[in-house]
């Protein structure tokens, strides 16, 4: 135990010395997780976008934990109402108003 306590600070210092900063764009949240960093979204209010993945969920709020309103297939057209700082789009579509993750549409 004494050896571990004696060497731990040196090991931590070595790890921190070699640690490289990671660009925010290189961080990809796991499936179903909300992005904790603001994402760059090319769409703006008034734009029409289409779902680019096989299926995307329309949600009641800007979170993957918000209630699912509908599932949308690839190609589904949506009118952008608002873009949030966290990369979610408030949209209007055939299933009604809701939120979709910006990286799932183009």
JOQUISUL-V884497 format. One line per field, one symbol per residue. psi: psi as a letter, one per 30 degrees, with the letter a starting at -180 (. if undefined). A space follows every 10 residues. Layout:
psi: ???
This chain:
psi: eeeeeefeee eeeeeeefkk kkkeffkjll kfkkkfkkkk kfllkflklk kflekkkklf likfflkkel kklkfkkkkk elklfggkkk lkaffakakk keffl.
